[in-house]
Structures are given as structure tokens and as C-alpha cells.
Amino acid sequence: MFNDDTSARQVGNMALLPINTKVRGPAPLAADPSQPDVIEESLDLFRANCLFRNFEIKGPADRLMIYLILFISECLTKLAPTPGKPSPGYQEALKLLQTQAVDTFALPGDAGFPLNSLYHAPANRMDADALRSYLTQTRTELAIRLVDRLYTHEQVLGPDGQPTGQLGARSNKPSKWWMSFQKRRFMGRSLSA
């Protein structure tokens, strides 16, 4: 959907697309906030795309989406329960993933970046800094939206046992449906290489 946007700035061969966010950073704001952005598209397509071993890259926006899908995978792995440690609640998950979003990460062209065969390195230090800032902002916004999807509001039931349409408290466990994809590797890759 976003590959047709020729006005988007590119660093290397990755598009820096507008996003709907309140997180501070260099990303351009979307012209129409009612339209889904690349983060929303990545979240919507994650479960289907993570089953693919191959992905046809049709443009620079696809490279950004690949990166975001791999980051979603990394986030789900971070929230997965381990023996003796259950999955975190909503607030703890939000803190964990926001920390994960701003932690140091490799960029295309760096030795630790696992997808160097698909991405070009930024042309110079200024481009690298712009890409790092943009990806930090998108990773942070993605973490917030992912936690909101993982920990849904519980339905408030009326005296007759029927849903009232009001939203209750957030679930204290992540969605099993989302968490079932934690071990799937999109294109057989991971950002944590």
C-alpha cells in the first residue's frame, strides 16, 4: 500500500514513511490520521506474514514493513512466559517493550544487522542518525500499539450475563492468539540474529 508513496524520504533503500503518533521523533505525521499507517499495516498483517519463508519486496516501504514485522516477533518473544516466570501484566509489558524499543540496535550496514543482504547501508553518518531516530520512534509507537492489542479490555457483563458494551479493565495476560506466533520466524529471520 505504501510503495506508491514517492514523496517519502529514503535512507539506504528503506522508506521513512509518515506515521500517526504522539511519540516524539523525526517521522513525518500522516496527512490523514484516520487512514492506517505502516505500523497499523504491519500489526494487521503480522500473523499472516510471519508464516512466510519468502517475501517479495516491491519497494522501499516493504523493507520498513519487514523490519517492523521482525520487531513484533522480537517483542512477542520478550513477553513469552518462561518456566517459573509468567507473562507480564499490561503495565510491565508496556515498560519492557518501550525499553526494548529504545535499546541499542544495529542498522543496515552494521556488522550485527541480520538482513544486510536485503538492505543498503545509509550513505553517511547524518542518514544513519536519521534512520536510527526514525526507527526508534516507530519501534516505540509499535510497542505501545502492540501492547494495546495483546492486552485487550475485558467485556463488562450486565446482571443478565450479557455484554453491556462497556470496556472493563485490561486483561492481565497477553492474548493467546497473538502469543501463539511467538516462535514463528518471518522469512526464517530475527532482528536479534
C-alpha positions in Angstrom: 0.0 0.0 0.0 2.8 2.4 0.9 5.2 1.6 -2.0 3.3 4.0 -4.2 4.3 7.0 -2.0 7.2 8.5 -4.0 7.3 11.6 -1.7 8.7 9.6 1.3 12.3 10.1 2.2 14.6 7.1 1.7 17.7 6.2 3.7 19.6 3.4 2.1 16.7 1.6 0.4 14.2 1.9 3.3 11.4 4.4 3.2 10.8 6.8 6.2 7.0 6.9 6.0 4.6 9.2 7.9 3.0 7.7 11.0 0.2 8.5 13.4 2.0 9.0 16.7 2.3 11.1 19.8 5.9 9.8 20.4 8.4 12.5 19.7 10.8 11.9 16.8 11.6 12.8 13.2 8.8 10.8 11.5 6.5 12.9 9.4 3.0 13.0 10.6 0.4 11.3 8.5 -1.6 13.7 6.3 -4.9 11.9 7.2 -4.8 10.4 10.8 -8.0 8.4 10.1 -6.1 6.3 7.5 -4.0 3.4 8.7 -0.2 3.9 8.7 2.7 1.5 8.1 2.7 0.5 11.8 -1.0 -0.4 11.7 -0.5 -2.3 8.5 2.4 -4.3 10.0 0.3 -5.2 13.0 -2.6 -6.2 10.8 -0.5 -8.3 8.5 1.9 -9.8 11.1 0.1 -13.1 11.8 -0.3 -13.9 8.1 3.2 -12.7 7.0 5.1 -14.5 9.8 4.1 -17.8 8.2 6.0 -16.8 5.0 9.5 -18.1 4.3 9.8 -15.7 1.3 8.5 -12.2 0.8 8.6 -10.4 -2.5 10.0 -6.9 -1.9 8.2 -4.5 -4.2 9.6 -1.2 -2.9 11.3 0.7 0.0 8.1 0.6 2.1 8.2 -3.2 2.1 11.6 -3.1 3.7 10.3 -1.0 6.5 7.4 -3.4 7.0 9.7 -6.4 7.1 11.7 -4.6 9.8 8.6 -3.8 11.8 7.3 -7.4 11.5 10.6 -8.7 12.7 10.4 -6.3 15.6 6.9 -7.5 16.5 8.4 -11.0 16.6 11.1 -9.9 18.9 8.6 -8.2 21.2 6.4 -11.3 21.4 9.5 -13.4 22.4 10.3 -10.8 25.1 6.8 -11.2 26.6 6.7 -15.0 26.4 6.4 -16.9 29.7 9.4 -18.9 30.8 9.5 -21.7 33.4 8.9 -20.1 36.7 8.1 -16.7 35.2 4.6 -16.0 33.8 3.9 -13.4 31.1 4.0 -9.8 32.5 0.8 -7.8 33.1 -0.1 -4.8 30.9 1.9 -2.1 32.7 5.0 -4.3 33.0 4.7 -5.4 29.3 4.5 -1.7 28.2 7.6 -0.8 30.2 9.5 -3.9 28.8 8.6 -3.2 25.2 9.3 0.6 25.4 12.7 -0.2 26.9 13.3 -2.8 24.1 12.3 -0.1 21.5 14.9 2.4 22.6 17.7 -0.1 23.4 20.7 0.0 21.1 20.1 -1.9 17.8 22.0 -2.5 14.6 21.3 -0.6 11.4 21.6 -1.8 7.9 25.3 -1.9 7.0 26.3 -2.6 10.6 28.1 -5.9 11.3 25.3 -7.1 13.7 22.4 -6.4 11.3 20.9 -9.7 10.3 19.3 -8.5 7.0 22.3 -6.8 5.3 21.7 -8.8 2.1 18.3 -7.1 1.7 19.1 -3.5 2.8 21.6 -0.9 1.7 23.6 0.9 4.4 22.8 4.6 4.9 25.0 6.8 2.7 26.6 8.8 5.5 26.6 9.5 9.3 23.7 12.0 9.0 21.5 9.5 7.2 22.4 6.8 9.7 21.4 9.1 12.6 18.1 10.0 10.9 17.4 6.3 10.3 18.2 5.4 13.9 15.9 8.2 15.2 13.1 7.2 12.9 13.3 3.5 13.7 13.5 4.3 17.5 10.3 6.4 17.1 8.5 3.7 15.0 9.6 0.9 17.4 8.3 2.9 20.4 4.9 3.6 18.7 4.7 0.0 17.6 5.4 -1.3 21.1 2.6 0.9 22.5 0.1 -0.3 19.9 1.2 -4.0 20.2 0.6 -4.0 24.0 -2.8 -2.5 23.4 -3.6 -5.3 21.1 -2.1 -8.0 23.3 -3.9 -6.9 26.5 -7.4 -6.2 25.4 -10.1 -4.7 27.6 -12.4 -7.3 29.2 -16.1 -7.0 28.5 -18.4 -5.7 31.3 -21.3 -8.1 31.8 -24.7 -6.9 32.9 -26.9 -8.5 35.6 -28.3 -10.8 32.9 -24.9 -12.1 31.9 -24.9 -10.3 28.6 -22.1 -7.8 27.5 -23.1 -4.2 28.2 -20.8 -2.7 25.5 -18.7 -1.0 28.1 -15.0 -1.7 28.4 -13.7 -3.1 31.6 -10.1 -3.5 33.0 -7.3 -4.7 30.8 -6.6 -8.4 30.7 -3.8 -9.4 32.9 -2.4 -11.9 30.4 -1.5 -11.4 26.8 -3.8 -12.7 24.1 -3.1 -16.4 23.5 -3.9 -15.9 19.8 -1.1 -13.4 19.4 1.3 -15.3 21.6 0.9 -18.4 19.6 3.0 -16.7 16.9 6.0 -16.0 19.2 8.1 -18.9 17.9 7.3 -18.2 14.2 10.2 -16.6 12.3 9.2 -14.4 9.4 11.4 -15.3 6.4 13.3 -17.5 8.9 15.0 -14.4 10.3 15.2 -12.5 13.6 16.4 -9.0 14.4 18.4 -10.3 17.3 20.4 -12.5 14.9 
